[in-house]
Structure formats: structure tokens, C-alpha cells
Amino acid sequence: MSSSPESFSRSLWWNESNEAPANSMTLQGAHDADVIIIGGGFTGLSSALFLSEYGIKSTVLEARHIGFGASGRNGGQVIPGLKHDPEDLLAFYGKDHGERMISMVGGAADLVFNLIDKHNIQCAPIRAGWIQAAHSELATTAVYKRAKQWQDQGVEVEFLDRKRISELSGTDRYFGGWRDPRAGALQPLDYARGLARSAVALGAKIYENSPVTSLSRVGNQWVAQTSEGKVTAKEVLIATNGYTGNLVPKLAQSILPVQSMLIATKPLSVQQRKEIMPGGIVLSETRKIAFYMRQSNDGRFLIGGRGAVGMQEKASLMQALQAGMIRLFPQLKSVEIDYHWSGHVALTMDGLPHLHNPEPGLHAMLGYNGRGIAMATSFGKMYAQLIAEGRPALYPTTKIPRLAWHAIRKPVMDIGIRWYWIKDSLGFASK
Ligand SMILES: Cc1cc2nc3c(=O)[nH]c(=O)nc-3n(C[C@H](O)[C@H](O)[C@H](O)COP(=O)(O)OP(=O)(O)OC[C@H]3O[C@@H](n4cnc5c(N)ncnc54)[C@H](O)[C@@H]3O)c2cc1C
């Protein structure tokens, strides 16, 4: 099979988009900015947009094109919240800080949909909610507990029994679940392109095909060097997530970049559209090695799941994804697959995104664990507040963690996947 990074051109999003590509110049010569942002995905673009609203001049340097990373290839499910539920956040951070964290993570999908409205981003937004589907009887207890916590926070959650989840999803394979009405779906590449367009309109600069090859501190300034140019600024943000290289010592070793794969069928028949994940609802499972699914706005069925570790795709995993789809929806047995592609998500050991500030003026935000549309957008806003207002970040700033076994991650992760497979088979729920 082919290279995961280059699979962007095989994606549904790349081939069917509404927002025009940014078509930015390559960086040439020496430039100054207030903030250098490395990476043109949701983290970098949301930061650039919010910084621009404060009148702060940012320059985004993207190695390839806007949305080349996970932002332009993902499942398009806009899900608020973190792995930690409201009670965890209150326990970790105390009442006052905990409540503000709940409001930030719980409001992350609102932020996305408000930005789309405000900047008229043509990314087919739809807000019909997210189902977290219990893959076992045991997992229903965990999802109901989670739903109850958000209900206590005032969210109008729906508790789903076996019959109701089957009506909403079109498969009788799930034991129950909950529906979070705050969530929704969008065309992710168009969302990234729309963020870029809006940031540029407010004064941000974007350069594509401009990989940063080195980052150095000169006096109290940072210098980002590319093959044909450089940018100097007091602040720099690393927004490279699952595509993180070696610009900042140990950062790449703090995450596990793993592939997630997606397939998109041919447009379904009118009957199938009514039966299978109708009305714009999105779903993901409680398994650790989970499937996630939805319809596209032109009525294709999209399902995603685990990919390989490394840069090459694995044909066997793509076939397993298709087989999984047919197990859930036998009526899709003879439906052709039009698109298949993959991208890298950044996993962290604690399952949470990380904000680091290893040196003065240097920040990194990464590790969204496959849930970055809402959270990366929210982190971008938080970063802008941090720089513009000097407001301490609500989210904790942590030291870059060191995964001692990172160099041998492939075999370690193979063992980990087997372990999770056993836990999934025993019915345990993952958040
Ligand atoms: C297949 C798949 C499905 C997913 N599904 C969902 C979903 O349904 N919902 C959800 O919320 N999340 C999902 N995610 C996760 C989500 O896409 C990510 O969390 C999010 O896009 C991360 O955004 P980012 O801007 O931090 O990183 P990215 O979008 O990965 O961007 C990083 C960018 O940095 C650039 N870069 C790297 N090094 C350099 C350098 N040296 N110089 C310049 N640029 C550099 C890369 O080219 C890349 O464009 C999915 C991810 C994948 C891969």
C-alpha cells in the first residue's frame, strides 16, 4: 500500500471541497512577526485567527499545504469534552478552576460552530449530535455515568437504550449509549481552509511549502529557518501534532503518532441514507480500538478505524475496516468504496492534550488523541489570550513528558494493541 502522508490526495475531502485552497507563497527572505506559528492545521490556524483579532501579527509556516496534516483528513466529528469527565475535572482542579475547565471543554463545539457562522466557512456544518455507542453491556454503565455527569451540567443529553440506538444508527450491534446534542459534523479540510482565509483577512500571514528546518533562540527572539527564508519573532508556537519532528528537543518523543484510516463509499441509495446514520448524526464506539462513522453531506457512508504504526498504510487494516463496516451494516456488502485514506493522530500516555512552555516565548500544543477539531480550535483561542492578555492558560502547562520506550514504540504498541483488543473483547469501555 502507499504512503500515509501522501494519501491526502485520495481523500473525499481533497476531491470534493468548497473552500478554495489557500495557495500561499513559499517563504523567501527575512521577515519579522509577533508570533511564528509552525503548522497549518486547526491548532495553528485557530491561534492565528484569534491572535489577529487582538491585532497581533502572526506568521504561519506550513511544510506542505493548509490542512495537510490530520486537520484536512479527519472524520469531521466535532465532539466537545476531554477524556476526563466533569467530576474528574472538579476533583483534579477544585471547584472554581474545575468549573471553568468544564465550561471550556464543554463549550469547544460551540466555539467551532460559532466561528463557522461568523466567518461564513463553507464546510457543510451540521449539528445533529454525537452518539457514543456502547459495544458491550458493561460499557453501557460507563457511558450512562458519563452522560449523567454532563446532564448535571445542564446538557440535554439523551440516554439511548438498545432499541433507540438501533433506530438512530441503523445497526443493532450496540447495547446502548448516549447522544450529546452539542456535537456535530463538518468537512474538515474546508474548515481548515476557511480558518486560514479568515485569519489572512484579519492580517495573519501564511506561507505554504515552507517546512521549518531549524528553530533557534537569538537574544530574546526566536528564528525559524526554512530553506529559502526565515522569520524572527518573540513568540513561537509549535502546532505540528502527529507530524511533529525534531525542532524542539524531546517533543516528538512525547507523543505516539499512529495512523487512523477512513473509507468513504459511493453515495448511498435514498433508502440506505434513511436507514444508516441518518440526519447528520455522528457516532464513535466505546472500544479502545474503535470505529467512528457518519454520512457525508452528499450521502456517502464514512467509517474510520485504526491504521498502522509508521508511514506506510497496511492493506490488511483497510480490508478489516471494510469488513467491520459490513458486519455493522450488512446491506453495504456490495456498495463500492470510492475513497480511502489515512492520517496521523497524536496519542499521549494520559489521553489528554498537552500545553508545554519549555523555554521563554516557546509554546507547543499537541496530543488531541483523535479529538482535535473542537479542542485544537479551543486551544488556539486560549493561546491567543495567553499571548495577548498575558492571561495564564486555563489548561495546565506541563513539562514535556519522556516516553522512555519511544524508540521501540512499534513492538510496544503491537503489544498494547493486543492488550486493548482483549479489554475491548471483555467489554470494557474506553473514554
Ligand atoms: C484519520 C483521522 C481521523 C480523525 N477524526 C477526527 C474526528 O472525527 N474528530 C476530531 O475531533 N478529531 C479527529 N482527528 C484528530 C484531528 O484531526 C487532530 O486532532 C487535529 O487535526 C490536530 O490539528 P493540529 O493542527 O494540531 O495538527 P495537524 O492538522 O496534524 O497539523 C500539523 C501540521 O504541521 C505541519 N508541520 C509539521 N512539521 C512542520 C515543520 N517543520 N514546518 C512546518 N510545518 C510543519 C504538518 O505539515 C501539518 O500540516 C482525526 C485524525 C485523523 C488522522
The ligand as a MOL file (V3000), in Angstrom:
LIG
                    3D

  0  0  0     0  0            999 V3000
M  V30 BEGIN CTAB
M  V30 COUNTS 53 58 0 0 0
M  V30 BEGIN ATOM
M  V30 1 C -7.9550 9.8690 10.0820 0
M  V30 2 C -8.2120 10.8070 11.2250 0
M  V30 3 C -9.4930 10.9430 11.7230 0
M  V30 4 C -9.7580 11.8410 12.7620 0
M  V30 5 N -11.0480 12.0690 13.1250 0
M  V30 6 C -11.3290 13.0630 13.9980 0
M  V30 7 C -12.6600 13.4320 14.2450 0
M  V30 8 O -13.6160 12.9010 13.6530 0
M  V30 9 N -12.8900 14.4120 15.1750 0
M  V30 10 C -11.8710 15.0600 15.8090 0
M  V30 11 O -12.1210 15.9390 16.6380 0
M  V30 12 N -10.5760 14.7560 15.5390 0
M  V30 13 C -10.2830 13.7960 14.6400 0
M  V30 14 N -8.9820 13.5130 14.3450 0
M  V30 15 C -7.9240 14.2720 15.0230 0
M  V30 16 C -7.7770 15.6960 14.4730 0
M  V30 17 O -7.7640 15.6750 13.0800 0
M  V30 18 C -6.4820 16.3050 15.0280 0
M  V30 19 O -6.5060 16.2560 16.4270 0
M  V30 20 C -6.2990 17.7480 14.6110 0
M  V30 21 O -6.4680 17.8910 13.2370 0
M  V30 22 C -4.9220 18.2430 15.0270 0
M  V30 23 O -4.7110 19.5020 14.4550 0
M  V30 24 P -3.2860 20.1620 14.5330 0
M  V30 25 O -3.3970 21.4800 13.8730 0
M  V30 26 O -2.8030 20.1610 15.9320 0
M  V30 27 O -2.3340 19.1910 13.7240 0
M  V30 28 P -2.3170 18.7740 12.1670 0
M  V30 29 O -3.5830 19.0870 11.4970 0
M  V30 30 O -1.8180 17.3940 12.0790 0
M  V30 31 O -1.2710 19.7680 11.5420 0
M  V30 32 C 0.0940 19.7100 11.8000 0
M  V30 33 C 0.7810 20.4110 10.6320 0
M  V30 34 O 2.1400 20.6720 10.9650 0
M  V30 35 C 2.8620 20.6570 9.7540 0
M  V30 36 N 4.2920 20.5520 10.0660 0
M  V30 37 C 4.9390 19.5280 10.6840 0
M  V30 38 N 6.2530 19.8270 10.8000 0
M  V30 39 C 6.4410 21.0560 10.2410 0
M  V30 40 C 7.5790 21.8900 10.0540 0
M  V30 41 N 8.8080 21.5200 10.4490 0
M  V30 42 N 7.4140 23.0950 9.4460 0
M  V30 43 C 6.1900 23.4990 9.0400 0
M  V30 44 N 5.0780 22.7240 9.1970 0
M  V30 45 C 5.1980 21.5320 9.7890 0
M  V30 46 C 2.2950 19.4670 9.0120 0
M  V30 47 O 2.5680 19.5270 7.6220 0
M  V30 48 C 0.8180 19.5810 9.3480 0
M  V30 49 O 0.0700 20.2380 8.3330 0
M  V30 50 C -8.6820 12.5850 13.3500 0
M  V30 51 C -7.3860 12.4200 12.8650 0
M  V30 52 C -7.1420 11.5580 11.8100 0
M  V30 53 C -5.7470 11.4150 11.2880 0
M  V30 END ATOM
M  V30 BEGIN BOND
M  V30 1 1 1 2
M  V30 2 1 2 3
M  V30 3 2 2 52
M  V30 4 2 3 4
M  V30 5 1 4 5
M  V30 6 1 4 50
M  V30 7 2 5 6
M  V30 8 1 6 7
M  V30 9 1 6 13
M  V30 10 2 7 8
M  V30 11 1 7 9
M  V30 12 1 9 10
M  V30 13 2 10 11
M  V30 14 1 10 12
M  V30 15 2 12 13
M  V30 16 1 13 14
M  V30 17 1 14 15
M  V30 18 1 14 50
M  V30 19 1 15 16
M  V30 20 1 16 17
M  V30 21 1 16 18
M  V30 22 1 18 19
M  V30 23 1 18 20
M  V30 24 1 20 21
M  V30 25 1 20 22
M  V30 26 1 22 23
M  V30 27 1 23 24
M  V30 28 2 24 25
M  V30 29 1 24 26
M  V30 30 1 24 27
M  V30 31 1 27 28
M  V30 32 2 28 29
M  V30 33 1 28 30
M  V30 34 1 28 31
M  V30 35 1 31 32
M  V30 36 1 32 33
M  V30 37 1 33 34
M  V30 38 1 33 48
M  V30 39 1 34 35
M  V30 40 1 35 36
M  V30 41 1 35 46
M  V30 42 1 36 37
M  V30 43 1 36 45
M  V30 44 2 37 38
M  V30 45 1 38 39
M  V30 46 1 39 40
M  V30 47 2 39 45
M  V30 48 1 40 41
M  V30 49 2 40 42
M  V30 50 1 42 43
M  V30 51 2 43 44
M  V30 52 1 44 45
M  V30 53 1 46 47
M  V30 54 1 46 48
M  V30 55 1 48 49
M  V30 56 2 50 51
M  V30 57 1 51 52
M  V30 58 1 52 53
M  V30 END BOND
M  V30 END CTAB
M  END
